[in-house]
């Protein structure tokens, strides 16, 4: 069930992206090729799937959240391009293929990331099926959660703690920002575009914060014991870079327990919603049990 659900959501996102940024754009071919390479290079599309599911859960209909879901994935992909650059994590592989800067050069990769980020907001602004006020509110959430006090803030912490021992609260803050804030954007914006009330939007954020922390802890585990072929990148990078992680602090088994508790707390937050939660619960369980 969950694989079919994710595949269906991913297909919608990719079809919309192909419509928004067609392959035959000759005028800006160099940068659009790099944008398309990174966006269409696989990926689970968890963030847009969450947004579309929360939109549906709150009574949203049709494709009213599709442009925002595509925009959010564009922002996620831009962050991966920049993460892989030599000045950041210096990773040569992404999803089993050469990183964008390895395929197109550092200059084009940098610009492709910039282009995905800026185009994301143009795409989001063209949303139909939601009120103008809710579109503006959702754009504000997307900008804030992706910005210096959100995802980028987490990346700053991540770079600062390389080769530097730090406490677990700093690690937690980094995870909540770097991973959690885009997941929060997905959940909150899905609710906002559907016209949900403040209680549901707050519950969606609580859900996503717990899922985001669990998600990153599972990533820590997989970086230690994951299958490189499934992950599409080498394992052991955290240890190689002397990063403090939940696994380095607590060990793998306790991290599994922590992630399971966070997942249960996330599911409890869904009690604020009256609709059919089957898909979101299945997706939540999948994120805990995933092996890549």
Sine and cosine of phi, psi and omega as CSV:
sin_phi,cos_phi,sin_psi,cos_psi,sin_omega,cos_omega
0.00,0.00,-0.77,0.64,-0.11,-0.99
-0.92,0.38,-0.60,0.80,0.02,-1.00
-0.91,0.43,-0.64,0.77,0.03,-1.00
-0.91,0.41,-0.64,0.77,0.02,-1.00
-0.89,0.46,-0.75,0.66,-0.01,-1.00
-0.90,0.44,-0.63,0.77,0.02,-1.00
-0.89,0.46,-0.66,0.75,0.00,-1.00
-0.91,0.42,-0.70,0.71,0.03,-1.00
-0.90,0.44,-0.68,0.73,-0.01,-1.00
-0.88,0.48,-0.64,0.76,0.00,-1.00
-0.90,0.44,-0.66,0.75,0.03,-1.00
-0.89,0.46,-0.69,0.73,-0.02,-1.00
-0.91,0.42,-0.71,0.71,-0.04,-1.00
-0.93,0.37,-0.63,0.78,0.06,-1.00
-0.88,0.47,-0.66,0.75,0.01,-1.00
-0.92,0.39,-0.65,0.76,0.03,-1.00
-0.89,0.45,-0.68,0.73,0.02,-1.00
-0.89,0.46,-0.56,0.83,0.07,-1.00
-0.94,0.35,-0.66,0.75,-0.05,-1.00
-0.96,0.27,-0.53,0.85,-0.05,-1.00
-0.70,-0.71,0.97,0.25,-0.10,-0.99
-0.91,0.40,0.39,-0.92,-0.08,-1.00
-0.93,0.37,-0.43,0.90,-0.11,-0.99
-1.00,-0.02,0.44,0.90,0.07,-1.00
-0.98,0.18,1.00,-0.06,-0.11,-0.99
-0.98,0.22,-0.54,0.84,-0.12,-0.99
-0.89,0.46,-0.63,0.77,-0.05,-1.00
-0.89,-0.46,0.58,0.81,-0.21,-0.98
-0.84,0.54,-0.66,0.75,-0.11,-0.99
-0.87,0.50,-0.73,0.69,-0.05,-1.00
-0.99,0.17,-0.59,0.81,-0.02,-1.00
-0.94,0.35,-0.51,0.86,0.09,-1.00
-0.88,0.47,-0.68,0.74,0.01,-1.00
-0.93,0.37,-0.61,0.79,0.06,-1.00
-0.89,0.46,-0.73,0.68,-0.02,-1.00
-0.92,0.39,-0.64,0.77,0.03,-1.00
-0.83,0.56,-0.72,0.69,-0.06,-1.00
-0.97,0.24,-0.63,0.77,-0.02,-1.00
-0.94,0.34,-0.65,0.76,-0.11,-0.99
-1.00,-0.08,0.23,0.97,-0.03,-1.00
-1.00,0.03,0.79,0.61,0.03,-1.00
0.97,0.23,-0.42,-0.91,-0.04,-1.00
0.96,-0.27,0.51,-0.86,-0.07,-1.00
-0.99,0.12,-0.30,0.95,0.00,-1.00
0.86,0.50,0.65,0.76,-0.03,-1.00
-0.90,0.44,-0.69,0.72,-0.08,-1.00
-0.90,0.43,-0.78,0.63,0.06,-1.00
-0.90,0.44,-0.55,0.83,0.04,-1.00
-0.88,0.47,-0.68,0.73,0.03,-1.00
-0.89,0.45,-0.68,0.73,0.00,-1.00
-0.88,0.47,-0.72,0.69,-0.02,-1.00
-0.90,0.43,-0.58,0.82,0.01,-1.00
-0.95,0.30,-0.64,0.77,0.06,-1.00
-0.93,0.38,-0.60,0.80,0.08,-1.00
-0.85,0.52,-0.73,0.68,0.02,-1.00
-0.91,0.41,-0.68,0.74,-0.02,-1.00
-0.87,0.50,-0.54,0.84,-0.01,-1.00
-1.00,-0.02,0.20,0.98,0.08,-1.00
1.00,-0.07,0.13,0.99,0.04,-1.00
-0.93,0.37,0.55,-0.84,-0.05,-1.00
-0.80,-0.60,0.46,-0.89,0.07,-1.00
0.92,0.39,-0.53,-0.85,-0.07,-1.00
-0.98,-0.20,0.52,0.86,-0.05,-1.00
-0.90,0.45,-0.32,0.95,0.02,-1.00
-0.93,-0.37,0.05,1.00,-0.13,-0.99
-0.90,0.43,-0.70,0.72,0.00,-1.00
-0.90,0.43,-0.64,0.77,0.03,-1.00
-0.92,0.39,-0.63,0.78,0.03,-1.00
-0.90,0.44,-0.65,0.76,0.05,-1.00
-0.91,0.40,-0.68,0.74,0.01,-1.00
-0.88,0.48,-0.67,0.74,0.01,-1.00
-0.89,0.46,-0.66,0.75,0.03,-1.00
-0.92,0.38,-0.54,0.84,0.08,-1.00
-0.89,0.45,-0.66,0.75,0.03,-1.00
-0.92,0.40,-0.66,0.75,0.06,-1.00
-0.86,0.51,-0.70,0.71,-0.02,-1.00
-0.92,0.39,-0.61,0.79,0.07,-1.00
-0.86,0.51,-0.66,0.75,-0.03,-1.00
-0.91,0.42,-0.55,0.83,0.03,-1.00
-0.94,0.34,-0.65,0.76,0.06,-1.00
-0.84,0.54,-0.74,0.67,-0.03,-1.00
-0.95,0.32,-0.60,0.80,0.06,-1.00
-0.84,0.55,-0.63,0.78,-0.10,-1.00
-0.98,0.22,-0.25,0.97,-0.07,-1.00
-0.88,0.48,0.47,-0.88,0.00,-1.00
-0.82,0.58,-0.53,0.85,-0.01,-1.00
-0.97,0.24,-0.16,0.99,0.01,-1.00
-0.93,-0.37,-0.96,-0.27,-0.04,-1.00
-1.00,0.01,-0.25,0.97,0.05,-1.00
0.83,0.56,0.80,0.60,0.00,-1.00
-0.98,-0.21,0.73,-0.68,-0.04,-1.00
-1.00,0.04,-0.34,0.94,-0.08,-1.00
-0.83,-0.55,0.57,-0.82,0.07,-1.00
-0.56,-0.83,0.87,-0.50,0.00,-1.00
0.81,0.58,0.64,0.77,0.08,-1.00
0.98,0.18,0.10,1.00,0.01,-1.00
-0.76,-0.65,0.30,-0.95,0.04,-1.00
-0.84,0.54,0.66,-0.76,0.06,-1.00
-0.85,0.52,0.34,-0.94,-0.08,-1.00
-0.82,0.57,-0.67,0.74,-0.04,-1.00
-0.95,0.33,-0.40,0.92,0.08,-1.00
-0.97,0.24,-0.55,0.84,-0.03,-1.00
-0.99,0.12,-0.53,0.85,-0.14,-0.99
-0.81,-0.58,-0.09,1.00,-0.07,-1.00
1.00,-0.09,0.45,-0.89,-0.08,-1.00
-0.90,0.44,-0.64,0.77,-0.06,-1.00
-0.90,0.43,-0.73,0.68,-0.01,-1.00
-0.93,0.38,-0.61,0.79,0.03,-1.00
-0.88,0.47,-0.69,0.72,0.03,-1.00
-0.86,0.51,-0.71,0.70,-0.02,-1.00
-0.94,0.33,-0.57,0.82,0.05,-1.00
-0.89,0.45,-0.66,0.75,0.08,-1.00
-0.89,0.46,-0.72,0.69,0.04,-1.00
-0.85,0.52,-0.67,0.75,-0.05,-1.00
-0.92,0.39,-0.65,0.76,0.04,-1.00
-0.89,0.46,-0.66,0.75,-0.01,-1.00
-0.89,0.45,-0.76,0.65,-0.07,-1.00
-0.95,0.32,-0.63,0.77,0.01,-1.00
-0.91,0.41,-0.49,0.87,0.01,-1.00
-0.83,0.56,-0.65,0.76,-0.04,-1.00
-0.97,0.26,-0.52,0.85,0.12,-0.99
-0.90,0.44,-0.70,0.71,0.01,-1.00
-0.88,0.48,-0.73,0.69,-0.01,-1.00
-0.88,0.48,-0.60,0.80,-0.06,-1.00
-0.92,0.39,-0.31,0.95,-0.02,-1.00
-1.00,-0.07,0.26,0.97,0.01,-1.00
-0.88,0.47,0.69,-0.72,0.09,-1.00
-0.86,-0.50,0.46,-0.89,0.03,-1.00
0.99,-0.13,-0.04,1.00,0.09,-1.00
-0.82,-0.58,0.39,-0.92,0.00,-1.00
-0.92,0.38,0.43,-0.90,0.02,-1.00
-0.85,0.52,-0.67,0.74,0.00,-1.00
-0.88,0.47,-0.64,0.77,-0.01,-1.00
-0.95,0.32,-0.56,0.83,0.08,-1.00
-0.90,0.43,-0.71,0.71,0.02,-1.00
-0.89,0.46,-0.69,0.72,0.02,-1.00
-0.88,0.48,-0.67,0.74,-0.01,-1.00
-0.92,0.40,-0.62,0.79,0.06,-1.00
-0.88,0.47,-0.64,0.77,0.05,-1.00
-0.88,0.48,-0.68,0.73,0.03,-1.00
-0.89,0.45,-0.70,0.71,-0.02,-1.00
-0.88,0.48,-0.70,0.71,-0.01,-1.00
-0.91,0.42,-0.71,0.70,-0.04,-1.00
-0.90,0.43,-0.74,0.68,-0.09,-1.00
-0.94,0.35,-0.43,0.90,0.03,-1.00
-1.00,0.01,-0.15,0.99,-0.19,-0.98
-1.00,-0.06,-0.38,-0.92,-0.13,-0.99
-0.90,0.43,-0.46,0.89,0.03,-1.00
-0.99,-0.12,0.19,0.98,0.00,-1.00
-0.77,-0.63,-0.87,-0.50,-0.07,-1.00
-0.83,0.55,-0.72,0.69,-0.04,-1.00
-0.91,0.42,-0.60,0.80,0.09,-1.00
-0.85,0.53,-0.64,0.77,0.06,-1.00
-0.91,0.41,-0.61,0.79,0.03,-1.00
-0.92,0.40,-0.59,0.81,0.05,-1.00
-0.88,0.48,-0.72,0.69,0.03,-1.00
-0.88,0.47,-0.68,0.73,-0.02,-1.00
-0.84,0.54,-0.70,0.71,0.01,-1.00
-0.93,0.36,-0.59,0.81,-0.07,-1.00
-0.93,0.37,-0.47,0.88,-0.11,-0.99
-0.99,-0.11,0.02,1.00,0.09,-1.00
-0.88,0.47,0.73,-0.69,0.02,-1.00
0.88,0.47,0.33,0.95,-0.01,-1.00
-0.73,-0.68,0.88,-0.47,0.05,-1.00
-0.87,0.49,0.65,-0.76,0.02,-1.00
-0.54,-0.84,0.23,-0.97,-0.07,-1.00
-0.99,0.14,0.29,-0.96,-0.09,-1.00
-0.93,0.37,-0.46,0.89,0.02,-1.00
-0.92,0.40,-0.58,0.82,0.08,-1.00
-0.91,0.40,-0.67,0.74,0.05,-1.00
-0.88,0.48,-0.70,0.71,0.00,-1.00
-0.88,0.48,-0.69,0.72,0.02,-1.00
-0.87,0.49,-0.67,0.74,0.00,-1.00
-0.89,0.46,-0.69,0.72,0.00,-1.00
-0.90,0.43,-0.68,0.73,-0.02,-1.00
-0.89,0.45,-0.53,0.85,0.02,-1.00
-0.99,0.11,-0.83,0.56,-0.15,-0.99
-0.91,0.42,-0.68,0.73,-0.01,-1.00
-0.98,-0.21,-0.69,0.73,-0.15,-0.99
-0.93,0.38,-0.57,0.82,-0.13,-0.99
-0.94,0.35,-0.56,0.83,0.08,-1.00
-0.95,0.31,-0.55,0.84,0.09,-1.00
-0.93,0.38,-0.61,0.79,0.09,-1.00
-0.89,0.46,-0.67,0.74,0.04,-1.00
-0.85,0.52,-0.68,0.73,0.00,-1.00
-0.85,0.52,-0.77,0.63,-0.06,-1.00
-0.93,0.37,-0.73,0.69,-0.04,-1.00
-0.90,0.43,-0.72,0.70,-0.06,-1.00
-0.92,0.40,-0.60,0.80,0.08,-1.00
-0.84,0.54,-0.67,0.74,0.04,-1.00
-0.93,0.36,-0.71,0.70,-0.05,-1.00
-0.87,0.50,-0.74,0.68,-0.05,-1.00
-0.91,0.42,-0.45,0.89,0.03,-1.00
-1.00,0.08,-0.05,1.00,0.02,-1.00
0.99,0.16,0.43,0.90,-0.01,-1.00
-0.94,0.34,0.36,-0.93,0.00,-1.00
-0.99,0.14,0.12,-0.99,-0.07,-1.00
-0.88,0.47,-0.56,0.83,0.00,-1.00
-0.89,0.45,-0.68,0.74,0.00,-1.00
-0.94,0.34,-0.63,0.77,0.02,-1.00
-0.89,0.45,-0.67,0.74,0.04,-1.00
-0.90,0.43,-0.65,0.76,0.02,-1.00
-0.91,0.43,-0.63,0.78,0.04,-1.00
-0.89,0.46,-0.63,0.77,0.02,-1.00
-0.92,0.40,-0.68,0.74,0.04,-1.00
-0.87,0.50,-0.68,0.73,0.04,-1.00
-0.83,0.56,-0.79,0.61,-0.12,-0.99
-0.93,0.37,-0.55,0.83,0.05,-1.00
-0.89,0.46,-0.69,0.73,0.01,-1.00
-0.94,0.35,-0.66,0.75,0.05,-1.00
-0.89,0.45,-0.66,0.75,-0.02,-1.00
-0.89,0.46,-0.67,0.74,0.02,-1.00
-0.92,0.40,-0.69,0.72,0.05,-1.00
-0.88,0.47,-0.65,0.76,-0.01,-1.00
-0.84,0.54,-0.72,0.70,-0.05,-1.00
-0.95,0.31,-0.55,0.83,0.06,-1.00
-0.91,0.42,-0.65,0.76,0.08,-1.00
-0.89,0.45,-0.63,0.78,0.08,-1.00
-0.86,0.51,-0.66,0.76,0.05,-1.00
-0.86,0.51,-0.69,0.72,0.00,-1.00
-0.89,0.46,-0.73,0.68,-0.03,-1.00
-0.91,0.41,-0.51,0.86,0.04,-1.00
-0.92,0.39,-0.33,0.94,0.03,-1.00
-0.99,-0.10,-0.64,0.77,-0.13,-0.99
-0.77,-0.63,0.17,0.99,-0.05,-1.00
-0.96,0.27,0.23,-0.97,0.04,-1.00
-1.00,-0.01,0.88,-0.48,-0.06,-1.00
-0.86,0.52,-0.58,0.82,-0.01,-1.00
-0.92,0.40,-0.63,0.77,0.03,-1.00
-0.95,0.31,-0.65,0.76,-0.05,-1.00
-0.96,0.29,-0.48,0.88,-0.02,-1.00
0.97,0.23,0.28,0.96,0.03,-1.00
-0.35,-0.94,0.34,-0.94,-0.02,-1.00
-0.91,0.42,0.54,-0.84,0.11,-0.99
-1.00,-0.06,0.23,-0.97,0.04,-1.00
1.00,0.07,0.19,0.98,-0.05,-1.00
-0.93,0.37,-0.56,0.83,0.01,-1.00
-0.89,0.45,-0.70,0.72,0.01,-1.00
-0.92,0.40,-0.66,0.75,0.01,-1.00
-0.87,0.49,-0.61,0.79,-0.02,-1.00
-1.00,-0.03,0.16,0.99,0.02,-1.00
0.82,0.57,0.67,0.74,0.00,-1.00
-1.00,0.05,0.68,-0.73,0.17,-0.99
-0.98,0.20,0.78,-0.63,0.01,-1.00
-0.72,-0.70,0.12,-0.99,0.10,-1.00
-0.87,0.49,-0.61,0.79,0.00,-1.00
-0.91,0.40,-0.66,0.75,0.01,-1.00
-0.92,0.39,-0.42,0.91,0.01,-1.00
-1.00,0.05,-0.67,0.74,-0.18,-0.98
-0.90,-0.43,-0.28,0.96,-0.08,-1.00
1.00,0.06,0.27,-0.96,-0.15,-0.99
-0.93,0.37,-0.72,0.69,-0.08,-1.00
-0.91,0.42,-0.68,0.73,0.03,-1.00
-0.92,0.40,-0.56,0.83,0.06,-1.00
-0.90,0.44,-0.61,0.79,0.07,-1.00
-0.88,0.48,-0.67,0.75,0.01,-1.00
-0.90,0.43,-0.68,0.73,0.01,-1.00
-0.89,0.46,-0.72,0.69,0.00,-1.00
-0.88,0.47,-0.61,0.79,0.02,-1.00
-0.91,0.41,-0.66,0.75,0.02,-1.00
-0.91,0.42,-0.67,0.74,0.04,-1.00
-0.88,0.47,-0.62,0.79,0.01,-1.00
-0.90,0.43,-0.66,0.75,0.03,-1.00
-0.91,0.42,-0.64,0.77,0.04,-1.00
-0.90,0.44,-0.63,0.78,0.04,-1.00
-0.88,0.48,-0.70,0.72,-0.02,-1.00
-0.92,0.39,-0.52,0.85,0.06,-1.00
-0.90,0.44,-0.56,0.83,0.02,-1.00
-0.90,0.44,-0.40,0.92,0.00,-1.00
-0.95,0.31,-0.15,0.99,0.04,-1.00
-0.89,0.45,-0.31,0.95,0.01,-1.00
-0.96,0.30,-0.18,0.98,-0.07,-1.00
-0.95,-0.31,0.63,-0.78,-0.06,-1.00
-1.00,-0.08,-0.33,0.94,-0.13,-0.99
-0.97,0.26,-0.11,-0.99,0.01,-1.00
-0.96,0.29,0.91,-0.41,-0.07,-1.00
-0.98,-0.19,0.20,0.98,-0.08,-1.00
-0.82,0.57,-0.75,0.66,-0.06,-1.00
-0.92,0.40,-0.68,0.73,-0.03,-1.00
-0.93,0.37,-0.63,0.78,0.04,-1.00
-0.90,0.44,-0.68,0.73,0.03,-1.00
-0.89,0.46,-0.66,0.75,0.03,-1.00
-0.90,0.43,-0.65,0.76,0.02,-1.00
-0.89,0.46,-0.71,0.71,0.03,-1.00
-0.90,0.44,-0.63,0.78,0.02,-1.00
-0.87,0.49,-0.67,0.74,-0.02,-1.00
-0.89,0.45,-0.54,0.84,0.05,-1.00
-0.96,0.29,-0.60,0.80,-0.16,-0.99
-1.00,-0.10,-0.05,1.00,-0.11,-0.99
-0.89,0.46,0.43,-0.90,0.03,-1.00
-0.87,-0.49,0.23,0.97,0.12,-0.99
-0.36,-0.93,0.00,0.00,0.00,0.00
